[in-house]
Amino acid sequence: MSSTSVAITNLTSVAVLVFILGFLGARIKSDVRIPEQVYQMISIFLLFGIGLKGGHALKGTSFSSFAAPATATIVLGILIPVIAYLTLKFVKKINDIDRGAIAAHYGSTSLVTFSAALLFLESSGIGVEGFATALLTIMEVPGIVVGVYLGSRHRNKSVQWGKTLHEVITGKTILLLVGGLVIGAITSQAGYSKVTPFFIDLQSGFLVLFLLHLGYLAGSNWGEIKKVGKMVGVFALIFPIFAGTLGVLTGTMVGLSVGGATILGVLSASASYIAAPAAVSIGLPEANAPLALMSSIGVTFPFNLLVGIPLFLETAQAFSSL
């Protein structure tokens, strides 16, 4: 598939078009926002369903094939927030605490970007290793912890690490993903088949509704996005390309398939807007929360959705042919 056809396939997918629809709806003041209770239900559905599907796929995975990618993912989870923090040193208008908060968001991962990438690869006929969801879960924690640590070194008071780690580990993102992984790995084929029509077959439809909501949020907060400043906006566009390419290269080096390397690139390039904001609000309460959130959801997320996913697939295909 050529670069042009890959880009067109992604840009004309229902997921991307619905995100644009939500964005435009917000800009013309249309009330297309999904109610908060429904949004929370959809996020729970996606978290558990993706974990369940990943756990079921883990049954056929050997430890030897999983060990190297898992180790590489942990290293990336530590390295990416450090690089993000150091890169943000060039943005003079923000302080070190805010740099740490942003680094925590970019060190963590985006479930919806991950889901959109899986959907895109599936529609393109490209397979992904069964343990991809486990990689998502593994990268979630170190990125947040490292970012909070980097920001906390410049505070007068110490971080409440107990509360912060508790929020990271017991927050719904980790709990539902890990819970789904464990349940999917333990349950029988018959038990899994009974819930497949709901938790697995309907994932694409629920993801579309989630993207409608995120598009609306990005559109309704466009004024706030513009306030983050040009340099932070440039970071939110350029850094994902660097981090995603690093992820793809690492995935290729540890033996992942083209699809698997693409997913690791997407995870490395994505920025959290669910788990990270909650943890940062406890670990770095004085940080400028809208700054990190708007750069991740308002700039990086749509960039990855529109450009990043097909770009990392092209990069993975290029690396695999070397």
Sequence and secondary structure as in RCSB ss.txt:
>XXXX:A:sequence
MSSTSVAITNLTSVAVLVFILGFLGARIKSDVRIPEQVYQMISIFLLFGIGLKGGHALKGTSFSSFAAPATATIV
LGILIPVIAYLTLKFVKKINDIDRGAIAAHYGSTSLVTFSAALLFLESSGIGVEGFATALLTIMEVPGIVVGVYL
GSRHRNKSVQWGKTLHEVITGKTILLLVGGLVIGAITSQAGYSKVTPFFIDLQSGFLVLFLLHLGYLAGSNWGEI
KKVGKMVGVFALIFPIFAGTLGVLTGTMVGLSVGGATILGVLSASASYIAAPAAVSIGLPEANAPLALMSSIGVT
FPFNLLVGIPLFLETAQAFSSL
>XXXX:A:secstr
  HHHHHHHHHTSHHHHHHHHHHHHHHTT      HHHHHHHHHHHHHHHHHHHHHHHTT  HHHHHHHHHHHHH
HHHHHHHHHHHHGGG TTS HHHHHHHHHHHHS  HHHHHHHHHHHHHTT    TTHHHHHHHHHHHHHHHHHHH
HHTTSSS   HHHHHHHHHHSHHHHHHHHHHHHHHHS HHHHHHHIIIIITTHHHHHHHHHHHHHHHHHHTHHHH
HHT HHHHHHHHHHHHHHHHHHHHHHHHTT  HHHHHHHHHHHH   SSHHHHHHHHHSTTS HHHHHHIIIIII
HHHIIIIIHHHHHHHHHHHHT 
